[in-house]
Amino acid sequence: MRSTSNTIRTRRTARAATALLAGALAFSLTSCGDDDSDVNEEGVGQTESASTVTLPKLNGESLEVAAVWTGPEQANFKKVLAEFEKRTGAKVTFVPAQDPIINFLGSKIAGGAPPDIAILPQVGAIKQAVDKGWAKPVGSEAQEQVEKNYSQGWQDLGKVNGKQYGVYYKAANKSLIWYNAPVFENAGAEEPKTWDELLTTAQTVYDSGVTPFSIGGADGWTLTDWFENVYLSQAGPEKYDQLAKHEIKWTDPSVKDALSKLAEIWGKKDYVAGGAAGALQTEFPASVTQVFTGGDQPKAAMVYEGDFVQVNIAETDAKVGEQAKVFPFPSVGDTAPVVSGGDAAVILEDSKAAQALATFLASPDAATIQAGLGGYLSPNKNVDPSAYPNAVQQEMAKALVAAGDDFRFDMSDQAPQAFGGTPGKGEWKILQDFLKNPKDIAGTQAKLEAEAAKAYGN
């Protein structure tokens, strides 16, 4: 979303946020795992959501909410919707959507059956929904909750032309690498802090007989996330902002440098579970679970992705903080990267019920419920950290809120969806091809630039 990219620039320095987040994570993620006092036998947090917002009675009203969430993520969100039903008397139906969600919504709208609210995973998708005349601004009650509960940066990400359309219900720390702790222990491997140390750790793990990395290459967004972390750390926040807005070209030398770094891992077939061919057939959930299954001989020792990985780890016997540990994405340049993502609720069918649900999702009440279920972070600064079920997530949440506006939002999610958010096209497809042939750096840059110029219109 080009119109808001300036608002996510650091108000002070990105370096301060980087140090804060990396430091907090490094402390918490290596020292936790023994405190289960806030988790019940199903692993669900016991913290209940006290009522901080008044909602209207909506008996007889019905709503549809569309999102691309699946599996545990969808199941947990449905529990939040169930609480809204309980408080208001409304009936809410979750509608599973497909990527790209804008195309899915377009078909629904063309058929005369749009959902009342859509959860949009890209900033650019909010802008598209507004440009197409689909999105409706939030009302005064939801606006009040947004202004009270969110930093200015998160507010601005949901604005188009100065109006609030998106309520950022979910955030993600996308600068984490999760690892199988017993494998590391057996190999004598250590948590790396720099890219060079990551390569050393990978070799140590490989020498112990375990493939270092699992990559969910079947989902192109995982590859854009890899690129963004390397690029932000190596090229710096100013260049990152410029590339996000296509103010510099993808043929810029800084892009070549980042792709060259990625090739140091992607180009070693023995470093990636299944090689490139196997990675390109591995969807994101499987890329996580195969790291934490198979005893002391899993398919891989590490998987890069965000805090939400925890919902997939929960499907294995591994426990976060014990068998499953995590370290911040290593620094490639001067500082470690801090890349964030997020999902925003956008009203498509304006009504009292839809506005009430947007208000609820903007309040601490809704986020507190899902926080207790794990695998979730909220950018809502008034969610009590104790709502999260373990020390790992509590420290992540504190660091996210403490960072304020000092973060960089996922670059591909800022781009027009045709370039940064469509399966089999644009950046997703080109980086999948690069995973298959990491030697073709110049060709990859040329393809990225051609597709970006077409999508951005410059």
KAQUI-V329232 format. One line per field, one symbol per residue. ss: DSSP state (~ for helix, > for strand, _ for the rest). phi: phi as a letter, one per 30 degrees, with the letter a starting at -180 (. if undefined). psi: psi as a letter, one per 40 degrees, with the letter a starting at -180 (. if undefined). A space follows every 50 residues. Layout:
BEGIN
ss->???
phi->???
psi->???
END
This chain:
BEGIN
ss->_~~~~~~~_____~~~~~~~~~~~~~~~~_________>_____>_____ ___________>>>>>>___~~~~~~~~~~~~~~~~~~__>>>>>>____ ~~~~~~~~~~______>>>>__~~~~~~~~~____>___~~~~~~~~~~_ _~~~~~~_>>__>>_>>>>>>>>__>>>>>~~~~~~~______>~~~~~~ ~~~~~~~_____>>_____~~~~~~~~~~~~~~~~_~~~~~~~~______ __~~~~~~~~~~~~~~__~~~>__~~~~~____~~~~~~___________ _>>>____~~~~~______>___>>>>>__>_______>>>>>>>>>___ _~~~~~~~~~~~_~~~~~~~~_____>_______~~~___~~~~~~~~~~ ~~_____>>_~~~~__~~~~_____~~~~~~~~~~~____~~~~~~~~~~ ~~~~~~__
phi->.ddcdddcdddbbddddedddddddedddcbckcccdcbdddicdddcdd dcbccddbeidbbbbcaddbhdddeddddddddddddcidcccdcdccdd dddddedddddibdddbccccbedddddddddiddcddddddedddddcb dedddddccbhicdcccddbbbccbbbcbddddddddidcddcbdddddd ddddddddjcddbcbdddcddddddeeddddddddjdddeddddchdcdd ddeddedddddeddcddceddceiieddddccdeeddddddcbjidbdda cbbdldededdddddcddcdjcdcbabdeddccdbddbccbabcdbdccd aeddddddddddddedddddedciiabcdddcddeddddadedddedddd dddhcdacdedddddeddccbbeibhdeddddddedbddddddddddddd ddedddib
psi->hdeeddeeihdcidddddddddddddddeeeaeehedehaeeehiehihi heihiihfheiiihhhieiiadddddddddddddddddeihhhhhhiiih ddddddddddeefiidiihhehdddddddddeedihiiadddddddddei iddddddeihfeihdhhgdhihhffihiihddddddefiihieidddddd dddddddeehhdihhgedhddddddddddddddddiddddddddefdiie eiddddddddddddddegdeehheaddddeehiddddddedfiebegidi dihhaadedddddeeaeihhecdhiiiihihdbdiiighiaihhhhhdhh iddddddddddeiddddddddeeifiiheheehhdedieidddddddddd ddebegihihddediidddefhheiaddddddddddgedgdddddddddd ddddddf.
END
